[in-house]
Amino acid sequence: LVINSSLVTREPKRKDVTVVKVAATDIANEMGNVRVANMVALGAVIGSTGVVTAESLLEALRKNLPAHRQNLLPLNKEAIEKGRDAVKK
């Protein structure tokens, strides 16, 4: 369970899940674009689970983003890396 600790302060009641907290909104705001909070959270998922690599995620974005959105790849990459690094500390 990934919790955006910028917005959620309550602790989950369930004890049968792994909880990963990341200040996704705060990190995205520091980057100057709150819209990448989802990518920060996704970075936290890959940083805490290793389910995929950041490189494979970025490759999937490259292949699936429309041409007029390809300019967002560097920002998304930075957000993913910051989310990943935030949970690896």
N, C-alpha and C positions, 0 to 999 in steps of 0.2 A: 504494500500500500504506500503510494507516494503522497505525501502531504505537503502542500504549499504552505510552509510555516509563516509566510508573509501574511496569509489570510486566515489560516486555521490555527486556533490556539488550544482547542480541546484535544485531549488525549483520546485515542481510540479505545473503546471498551473491549474489543476483541483481543484475545491473547494468542490466537492461532494464526496470526499473520505477521509477516515481517514489515515493520514500519520504517520508512525512509523519509526523513524530513529535509526539505530544501527550501530556502527562501527565494523561490522562483520569481515572484513578482518584484522583490527588492533587487535581485540580480539583474533582471530585465530592465528595470528602471535605471539602474546604474549604467547599463549599456545604452540608455537613451531610447529604448523602444519596448514598452510593456508588452507589445504583441508577441514577443519571443519568449514569454514566460513558459509557454507550452514546450518549447524546445529546451529550455533550461530543465524543466521537469523530465523530459525525455532523456536528457543527458544524465540526470540523476538515476534513472532506471538502468541505463547501460553501465553507469559507474558502479552501481550497487549489485548488479546481477551478472554482468558480463554476457548477457544474452546475445548481444551483437556487438560489433566494434563500431566506434564512431565513424571509421572509414566506410564501412558497409552501409551505415545509415546515410551518410552524406552521398554515397554513390546512388542510393535509392532516391534521394531527393533530387539529385542531378538528373536522373532519368525520368522522373515523374513531374517535376515542376514545369509549367508551361514556359515557353521561351521568354515571355515578358516578365517572368518572376525569377529567372536565373540570377539576376543581380542580387537577390537576397541570400544566395548561398554563403557568402562570407559571414554575414550576420548570423545566420542559422548555425554555421560551424562554430563560431565563437560562443554562442549561447549553449550549444550542446557540450562544448568543452568546459565551460564554466559550471554547468550543472554536474557534469561528471566529476570535475575536480572538487566541487563543494562537498560531495559525499565521500570522497576518498581521503579527506583530511583526517 
